[in-house]
Amino acid sequence: MITRRLFRSLRLKLAILVATVVVAIAAAAAAAAWTFIVADRHVGELASAQRRLEHLSTISSRVGDYALIALQTTQSRELQSDRLSLPRKRVQEVFARLDEELAREVARRGDEAGSTLIAARSRVFAFMRARFEFLDRQTLQAIRDARAGEGDAPERVKTALDAFASGFSPALGQAIEEERSDAREAEQAMAELGDRLTPYAILSLLIAALVAWGLYRTIAGPVLKHISQVAIAAGDIARGRTGVRLDVRGHDELSLLMTRFNRMAQSLSRREAQLLAAQLRLQEAVDTRTAELRRANERLSDIDQARRRFFTDVSHELRTPLTVILGEADVTLRGRPDTADLKSALSTIRTRARALHRRVEDLLRVARSESGQLELEFAPVSLVEIAESVVESVSGVARSRGVSVAVDQAGPEPVVEADADWLRQVLEGLVANALRHTREGGTIGLRIGGEGGRAFLSVADDGEGIAETDLPHVFERFYRGKAASDGDTGFGIGLALAKWVVERHGGAIGVESRTAATGEKPGTTVTIRLPAHAPRLAIGAQ
């Protein structure tokens, strides 16, 4: 029972699979290593034999060169023995390389039989070297005797060469034949190794194929099939088909995972049904609230239209009688009344009526701006001319209050595309605000200039400034802030109307203010920025 449970475990199956693969790889690696070692030994023997053959061939060639130069030296008149130094050195170098190759072969083989074989060959090579050294001594002696006056040096050298050849040539032939025999034996050994390994390699491939097929059928195939089913089911659930279920067969960890997957899919299906029901209820609630909001918007629209009509009606109703009051007061004052009280009363009436008239005009403009009835007439306008006209209109009030008003032009005269009347009214309102908040002896500066394709006009005063809490709201309609508690009679629509007019001109208006609480010199600066007028070229102009 325990063995059956263990075999049902996916971990054990995977462990068996991994162990089998590891054993197979280890066996293949061991076989390959053994093959490489044996093949390397045979290849080393073959290469060593070939190198020794090359050295023997080189010895034969260089010994022949030595014999030829020895004959030429003994037959010449100079009898220079140093001509044999280079040929002798070359022969000795080849013998030295041959000894090194034999030493490497002895070290590589390491067995007693191989060492004995190589030792026998080394005796042959030593005999050949001894024969050459004996020839060299005989040749040198013949040259010395010829220098002493003996004339048979060439015959003595020929005799020595014949004796050398009779002993050296058989030894050289024997050595070459032995090396060729070693090369043939190494090649035959490599061929036999290949013949022996071929059946084992084929058998190993068949066994590996059978083992791989068995492992795939028993372990890898079912696991991959289950994983593929899980992947397909997960894709179906991701596409919204939560009714998919897996066919669970088995008792391993993957089967347990598939069972839990089915439970998860069932839970998702229930939650999806709940979400759909909740979505339907939410949609119904949204539809209901949307209808209520639409009806509320309609009511608000009706209220807003009624408010606009009220502003318009009140403005029209108040403007006419105020105009009559102002007219009558002006006529009476021009008639020079005798009574000082009458003159004072009429002056008060005119002052109050003018203030009320301005408020009514503001209300009317606000109502028209909201209803879209205001039509602006744009034309090229000089900001300097507008500023100078505004300064001229308020000069009397400014002198009476002891306030100086000045215009400062920075750079060329800026020209903008604007409605001159509305722009003048905006500037008059800004200057009037500055006059109300500037103490006696103060100054109001109108600065005009242009920068970056835009013109600017700023109105700066040195009054008490605007409180930091009120500054973000000064352009809001009907907002009065601290001014209301200080006795200001304004409605809070002047700056809001100015902002509306400036934005209709494609410009922007901003305000900066400082109060005594900040530790700086108090004052307020309102800046208007408008697009500069770009003159159009006449048709046909170059």
C-alpha positions in Angstrom: 0.0 0.0 0.0 2.8 2.4 0.9 4.7 1.6 -2.3 1.5 2.2 -4.4 1.0 5.6 -2.7 4.6 6.5 -3.3 4.3 5.6 -7.0 1.2 7.8 -7.2 3.2 10.8 -6.0 4.2 13.2 -8.8 7.4 14.1 -7.0 8.5 10.5 -7.0 7.7 10.2 -10.7 9.7 13.3 -11.5 12.6 12.1 -9.2 12.7 8.8 -11.1 12.6 10.6 -14.4 15.5 12.9 -13.3 17.5 10.0 -11.9 17.1 8.0 -15.1 18.3 10.9 -17.1 21.2 11.6 -14.8 22.3 7.9 -14.9 22.0 7.8 -18.7 24.0 11.0 -19.0 26.6 9.7 -16.6 26.9 6.4 -18.5 27.2 8.1 -21.8 29.8 10.5 -20.4 31.8 7.6 -19.0 31.7 5.6 -22.2 32.6 8.7 -24.2 35.5 9.4 -21.8 36.8 5.9 -22.1 36.5 6.0 -25.9 38.3 9.3 -26.0 41.1 8.0 -23.7 41.7 4.8 -25.9 41.4 6.8 -29.1 43.8 9.4 -27.8 46.3 6.7 -26.9 46.2 5.2 -30.4 46.2 8.6 -32.0 49.2 9.6 -29.9 51.1 6.4 -31.0 50.3 7.1 -34.6 51.3 10.7 -34.4 54.6 9.8 -32.6 55.4 7.2 -35.2 54.8 9.7 -38.0 57.0 12.3 -36.3 59.8 9.8 -35.9 59.5 8.8 -39.6 59.8 12.5 -40.5 62.9 12.8 -38.3 64.5 9.7 -39.9 63.7 11.0 -43.4 65.3 14.3 -42.4 68.4 12.6 -41.0 68.8 10.7 -44.3 68.6 13.9 -46.3 70.9 15.9 -44.0 73.5 13.1 -43.8 73.6 13.1 -47.6 74.1 16.9 -47.6 77.0 16.4 -45.1 78.6 13.7 -47.3 78.4 15.9 -50.4 79.9 18.9 -48.7 82.7 16.7 -47.2 83.7 15.4 -50.7 83.6 19.0 -52.1 85.8 20.2 -49.2 88.5 17.5 -49.6 88.6 18.1 -53.4 88.9 21.8 -53.1 92.2 23.7 -52.7 91.2 25.7 -49.6 90.4 22.6 -47.4 88.2 24.6 -45.1 86.9 22.3 -42.4 84.5 24.9 -41.0 82.3 24.3 -44.1 81.2 21.2 -42.3 80.0 23.0 -39.2 76.5 23.9 -40.4 75.7 20.4 -42.0 77.0 18.7 -38.8 74.9 21.0 -36.6 71.7 20.2 -38.7 72.3 16.4 -38.4 72.9 16.7 -34.7 69.7 18.8 -34.2 67.6 16.1 -35.9 69.2 13.4 -33.7 68.3 15.6 -30.7 64.7 16.0 -31.7 64.5 12.2 -32.3 65.8 11.6 -28.7 63.2 14.0 -27.4 60.4 12.3 -29.3 61.5 8.9 -27.9 61.6 10.3 -24.4 58.0 11.6 -24.7 56.9 8.3 -26.1 58.4 6.5 -23.1 56.7 8.9 -20.7 53.3 8.6 -22.5 53.2 4.8 -22.6 54.4 4.1 -19.1 54.1 0.3 -19.4 57.2 -2.0 -19.3 56.6 -3.6 -22.7 56.4 -0.2 -24.4 59.4 1.1 -22.6 61.4 -2.0 -23.7 60.4 -1.5 -27.3 61.3 2.1 -27.3 64.7 1.3 -25.6 65.5 -1.2 -28.4 64.8 1.5 -30.9 66.9 4.0 -29.0 69.8 1.7 -29.4 69.4 1.7 -33.1 69.3 5.5 -33.1 72.4 5.6 -30.9 74.2 3.3 -33.3 73.3 5.6 -36.2 74.5 8.7 -34.3 77.8 6.9 -33.4 78.3 6.0 -37.1 77.8 9.6 -38.1 80.1 10.9 -35.4 82.8 8.4 -36.5 82.4 9.6 -40.1 82.7 13.2 -39.0 86.0 12.5 -37.2 87.4 10.6 -40.2 86.5 13.4 -42.5 88.0 16.1 -40.2 91.2 14.0 -39.9 91.5 13.6 -43.7 91.2 17.4 -44.1 93.9 18.0 -41.5 96.2 15.4 -43.1 95.6 17.1 -46.5 96.6 20.4 -45.0 99.8 18.6 -43.8 100.8 17.6 -47.3 99.2 14.2 -47.7 97.4 14.0 -51.1 95.0 11.1 -50.6 92.3 12.9 -48.6 89.5 12.5 -51.2 90.1 8.7 -51.4 90.1 8.4 -47.6 86.9 10.3 -47.4 85.2 8.2 -50.1 86.4 5.1 -48.3 85.0 6.4 -45.0 81.7 7.2 -46.7 81.4 3.8 -48.2 82.1 2.2 -44.7 79.5 4.6 -43.2 76.9 3.7 -45.7 77.4 0.0 -45.3 76.5 0.3 -41.6 74.2 3.4 -41.5 71.9 2.5 -44.4 70.7 -0.9 -43.0 70.1 0.7 -39.5 68.2 3.6 -41.1 66.1 1.2 -43.1 65.4 -0.9 -40.1 64.3 2.1 -38.0 62.0 3.4 -40.8 60.4 0.0 -41.2 59.8 -0.3 -37.4 58.2 3.1 -37.3 56.0 2.3 -40.2 55.0 -0.9 -38.5 54.1 1.1 -35.4 52.0 3.5 -37.5 50.2 0.6 -39.1 49.5 -1.1 -35.8 48.1 2.2 -34.4 45.8 2.6 -37.4 44.7 -1.0 -37.1 44.0 -0.5 -33.4 41.8 2.5 -34.1 39.9 0.6 -36.7 39.4 -2.3 -34.3 38.2 0.2 -31.6 35.7 1.6 -34.0 34.4 -1.8 -35.0 34.1 -2.8 -31.3 32.2 0.3 -30.3 29.8 0.5 -33.2 27.5 -2.4 -31.9 27.6 -1.0 -28.4 26.7 2.4 -29.7 23.7 1.1 -31.7 22.6 -1.0 -28.7 22.9 2.1 -26.4 20.8 4.2 -28.7 18.1 1.5 -28.8 18.1 1.1 -25.1 18.0 4.9 -24.6 15.1 5.2 -27.1 13.2 2.4 -25.3 13.8 4.0 -21.9 12.8 7.5 -23.1 9.6 6.0 -24.7 8.8 4.2 -21.5 9.4 7.3 -19.3 7.3 9.4 -21.6 4.4 7.0 -21.6 4.4 6.5 -17.9 5.5 9.8 -16.5 6.1 12.8 -18.9 3.2 12.1 -21.2 0.4 12.1 -18.6 2.0 15.1 -16.8 2.2 17.1 -20.0 -1.4 16.1 -20.9 -2.7 17.3 -17.5 -0.8 20.6 -17.7 -2.1 21.2 -21.2 -5.7 20.6 -20.0 -5.1 23.1 -17.1 -3.7 25.7 -19.5 -6.6 25.4 -21.9 -9.1 25.6 -19.1 -7.3 28.6 -17.6 -7.5 30.3 -21.0 -11.3 29.6 -21.2 -11.8 31.1 -17.8 -9.8 34.2 -18.8 -12.1 34.6 -21.7 -15.2 34.5 -19.4 -16.3 30.9 -19.8 -16.4 30.0 -16.1 -18.4 26.8 -16.7 -15.4 24.8 -17.9 -14.4 21.8 -15.7 -11.4 19.4 -15.8 -11.6 15.6 -16.0 -9.7 14.5 -12.9 -8.0 11.1 -13.1 -5.4 10.0 -10.7 -4.3 10.7 -7.1 -1.0 12.6 -7.5 -0.3 16.3 -6.8 -1.3 17.4 -10.3 -4.7 15.7 -9.9 -5.2 17.5 -6.6 -4.3 20.7 -8.4 -6.9 20.0 -11.1 -9.5 19.3 -8.4 -8.8 22.6 -6.7 -8.9 24.3 -10.1 -12.4 22.9 -10.6 -13.5 24.3 -7.2 -12.0 27.7 -8.1 -13.9 27.7 -11.4 -17.1 26.8 -9.6 -16.5 29.6 -7.1 -15.8 32.1 -10.0 -19.0 31.0 -11.7 -21.1 31.7 -8.6 -19.4 35.1 -8.1 -19.9 36.0 -11.7 -23.6 35.3 -11.3 -23.7 37.5 -8.2 -21.8 40.2 -10.0 -24.1 40.1 -12.9 -27.1 40.5 -10.6 -25.4 43.3 -8.7 -24.5 44.9 -12.1 -28.2 44.8 -13.1 -29.3 46.4 -9.9 -26.6 49.0 -10.2 -27.6 49.8 -13.7 -31.2 50.2 -12.6 -30.0 52.5 -9.8 -27.8 54.5 -12.2 -30.7 54.9 -14.7 -33.0 56.1 -11.9 -30.4 58.6 -10.6 -29.6 59.7 -14.1 -33.2 60.5 -14.8 -33.5 62.4 -11.5 -30.3 64.3 -12.3 -31.6 65.2 -15.7 -34.8 66.5 -14.2 -32.7 68.4 -11.6 -30.6 69.9 -14.3 -33.6 71.0 -16.2 -35.0 72.7 -13.1 -31.6 74.4 -12.5 -31.6 75.5 -16.1 -35.0 77.0 -15.7 -33.9 78.7 -12.5 -30.7 80.1 -14.2 -32.8 81.5 -17.1 -35.1 83.1 -14.6 -32.1 84.6 -12.8 -30.7 86.0 -16.0 -34.1 87.5 -16.9 -34.3 89.0 -13.4 -30.9 90.6 -13.8 -31.8 92.0 -17.2 -35.2 93.2 -16.1 -33.8 94.8 -12.9 -31.1 96.5 -14.8 -33.5 98.0 -17.4 -36.0 99.0 -14.7 -33.4 100.8 -12.6 -31.3 102.4 -15.4 -34.2 104.5 -16.7 -35.2 106.2 -13.5 -31.6 106.7 -12.5 -30.9 108.4 -15.8 -33.9 110.8 -15.1 -32.6 111.5 -11.5 -29.1 112.3 -12.8 -30.6 114.5 -15.5 -32.8 116.4 -13.1 -29.9 116.8 -10.6 -27.6 118.2 -13.3 -30.2 120.6 -14.6 -31.0 121.9 -11.1 -27.3 122.3 -10.3 -26.7 124.2 -13.5 -29.5 126.6 -12.5 -27.3 127.7 -9.5 -29.9 127.2 -6.7 -29.8 129.9 -4.0 -30.2 127.5 -1.1 -27.0 125.8 0.1 -29.0 122.9 1.5 -30.6 122.3 -1.9 -27.3 122.3 -3.6 -25.8 119.9 -1.0 -28.8 117.6 -1.3 -28.7 117.6 -5.1 -25.0 116.9 -5.0 -25.6 113.9 -2.7 -28.4 112.7 -5.0 -26.1 112.9 -8.0 -23.2 111.1 -6.2 -25.4 108.3 -5.0 -27.2 108.1 -8.3 -23.9 107.8 -10.2 -22.7 105.1 -7.9 -26.0 103.3 -8.3 -25.9 103.8 -12.1 -22.4 102.2 -12.2 -23.7 99.2 -10.3 -26.7 98.8 -12.6 -24.4 99.1 -15.6 -22.3 96.3 -14.1 -25.3 94.1 -13.5 -26.5 94.7 -17.0 -23.1 93.8 -18.4 -23.0 90.6 -16.3 -26.4 89.6 -17.5 -25.5 90.2 -21.1 -22.2 88.3 -20.8 -24.0 85.3 -19.4 -26.7 85.4 -22.0 -24.2 85.8 -24.9 -25.7 89.1 -26.0 -22.4 91.0 -25.9 -20.8 91.5 -29.3 -17.2 92.6 -29.3 -15.9 94.7 -32.2 -12.2 93.9 -32.7 -9.8 96.4 -34.4 -6.2 97.4 -34.0 -5.9 99.4 -30.8 -3.0 101.2 -29.2 -2.6 100.3 -25.5 -0.8 103.6 -24.9 -3.8 105.7 -26.2 -6.3 103.7 -24.1 -4.1 104.1 -21.0 -3.7 107.9 -21.6 -7.4 108.3 -22.1 -8.2 106.5 -18.9 -5.6 108.5 -16.9 -7.2 111.7 -18.3 -10.7 110.6 -17.3 -9.6 109.8 -13.7 -7.2 112.7 -13.3 -9.8 114.9 -11.4 -10.6 112.2 -8.9 -7.0 111.4 -8.5 -6.1 115.0 -7.7 -8.9 115.4 -5.3 -7.5 112.3 -3.4 -3.9 113.4 -3.6 -2.9 110.4 -5.7 -0.6 110.6 -8.7 -1.3 108.4 -11.8 1.5 107.9 -14.4 1.9 105.9 -17.6 5.3 104.1 -18.3 5.9 102.8 -21.8 8.6 100.0 -22.1 9.8 99.7 -25.6 7.8 100.3 -28.8 4.2 101.2 -28.7 2.2 97.9 -28.5 -0.8 97.4 -30.7 -3.5 94.7 -30.0 -6.6 93.4 -31.8 -9.3 94.4 -29.3 -12.6 96.1 -28.7 -11.5 99.6 -27.6 -14.6 100.5 -25.5 -14.6 97.3 -23.5 -10.9 97.4 -23.0 -11.2 101.0 -21.8 -13.9 100.0 -19.4 -11.8 97.2 -18.0 -8.8 99.5 -17.5 -11.1 102.2 -15.9 -12.4 99.6 -13.4 -8.9 98.5 -12.5 -7.7 102.1 -12.0 -10.9 102.9 -10.0 -10.2 100.0 -7.7 -6.6 101.2 -7.3 -7.8 104.7 -6.4 -10.2 103.3 -3.8 -7.4 101.4 -2.1 -4.6 104.0 -2.4 -4.1 106.4 0.5 -3.5 110.1 0.0 0.0 110.8 -1.4 0.2 107.4 -3.0 1.0 106.6 -6.6 -0.6 104.4 -9.3 1.5 103.3 -12.2 0.3 102.0 -15.6 3.1 100.1 -17.3 2.8 99.1 -21.0 5.1 96.9 -23.1 5.5 93.8 -25.2 7.4 90.5 -25.0 7.4 87.3 -27.0 4.6 88.3 -29.4 2.3 89.4 -26.6 1.6 92.8 -25.2 1.1 93.5 -21.5 -0.6 96.3 -19.5 -0.2 96.4 -15.7 -1.8 98.6 -13.0 0.2 98.9 -9.8 -0.7 100.7 -6.6 0.9 101.1 -3.2 -2.3 100.6 -1.2 -2.9 98.2 1.7 -2.8 95.1 -0.6 -5.1 92.1 -0.7 -5.2 89.5 2.1 -3.6 86.2 1.3 -6.8 84.3 2.0 -8.8 86.6 -0.4 -6.2 86.5 -3.3 -7.3 83.2 -4.9 -11.0 84.4 -5.1 -10.7 88.0 -6.4 -11.9 86.9 -9.9 -14.9 85.1 -8.6 -18.2 86.7 -9.3 -19.9 88.5 -6.3 -16.9 87.7 -4.1 -16.1 90.7 -1.8 -13.9 89.2 0.9 -12.4 91.6 3.5 -13.5 94.7 1.5 -17.1 94.1 2.5 -16.2 94.5 6.2 -14.2 97.7 5.5 -17.2 99.5 4.1 -16.6 98.9 0.3 -19.9 99.3 -1.6 -18.9 97.2 -4.6 -20.8 94.1 -5.7 -17.7 92.0 -6.4 -18.3 91.8 -10.1 -15.7 94.3 -11.5 -12.7 91.9 -11.6 -14.9 89.0 -12.7 -16.2 91.0 -15.6 -12.6 92.2 -16.5 -11.5 88.5 -16.5 -14.3 87.6 -18.8 -13.5 90.5 -21.3 -9.8 89.7 -21.3 -10.4 86.0 -22.0 -12.8 86.9 -24.8 -9.8 88.8 -26.3 -7.6 85.6 -26.1 -5.6 87.0 -23.2 -5.0 86.4 -19.6 -5.2 88.5 -16.4 -3.4 88.0 -13.1 -3.0 89.7 -9.8 0.0 90.0 -7.4 -0.4 91.6 -4.0 1.7 92.2 -0.8 0.4 93.3 2.6 2.2 94.6 5.6 1.9 91.2 7.2 4.5 89.8 4.8 7.1 92.3 5.9 7.4 93.9 2.4 6.1 97.2 1.0 2.3 96.7 0.5 0.7 97.1 -2.9 -1.2 95.3 -5.6 -0.4 94.8 -9.3 -2.9 93.6 -11.9 -1.4 92.5 -15.2 -3.3 92.0 -18.5 -1.6 90.1 -21.3 -3.0 90.2 -24.9 -1.8 88.8 -28.2 0.1 91.5 -30.2 -1.5 92.7 -33.4 0.2 91.2 -36.5 -0.3 93.5 -39.5 -1.4 91.9 -42.7 0.4 92.7 -46.0 -1.7 94.3 -48.7 -2.4 92.2 -51.8 0.5 92.7 -54.3 2.9 94.0 -51.6 6.4 92.8 -52.0 
